[in-house]
Amino acid sequence: MIKFCKVPKCHKKYYAKSYCRKHYSLFSRTGSAVRITLLNKGKTCRILRCTEPADTKGLCITHYNRFKSHGSFEKRKNFFITNPPRGKKNVNWKGGVSMYASHYHLKKNRLKKLKKVGWKCEICEEPARRVVRKDNTQNNHSVGNLKALCTKCFYARNKGMKHKTSKYLQLYGMTLKEMSEKFGYEETFYASLHQADLLKTYLKKQNIKNS
């Protein structure tokens, strides 16, 4: 007959003195198979209707870990589904500033595009979860400008190109570094012109001057 540890809610196999290996090790070191700090010895968890022994800051191990993890004594699943933290209350809040304008619309239209094509890649018809902009800009988030791709096609699209400069290669035929070396000025100057949709006109004028 297989014996199990006598500590409540522990279903590990018996090791010694009615305990499993973990609880026996704790018992041999502290004299108790349940981890209790000196400050909370003999006390119970301060959460209403919880009868577990207090471990840290007047809380049992379960409630302390929940509070440390997501700031609530409730289970994580119930906490985030029924009361999802939004805006400034969210731990990922960055002041309401995104990488580019209208990021919310991009996320919204991404789902529309993927549903429209049946969550399939528009190139190989494999399952798709990514979208790219056909004109390689950061401002046009319309559904018609988005293209659904699988992971394989997404990376194949940018193969051989550096991630930070691939859009400049496709739009203008050169990277920011090449522009800086050819026409002068820093790379940030050309990046700002691109954001203002003026880079194409500027490069056209520079090419006319140099010809």
Buried (B, 14 or more C-beta within 10 A) or exposed (E): EEEEBEBEEEEEEBBEEBBBEBBBBBBEEEEEBBEBEEEBEEBEBBBEEBEBBBBBEBBBBBBBBBBEEBEBBBEEEEBEEEEEBEEEEEEEEEEEEEEEEBEEEBEEBBEEBBEEBEBBBBBEEEEBEBBBBEEBBBEBBEEEBBBBBBEEBBEEBBEEBEEEBBBBBEBBEBBBEBBBEEBEEEBEBBBEBBBEEEBEEBBEEBEEEEE
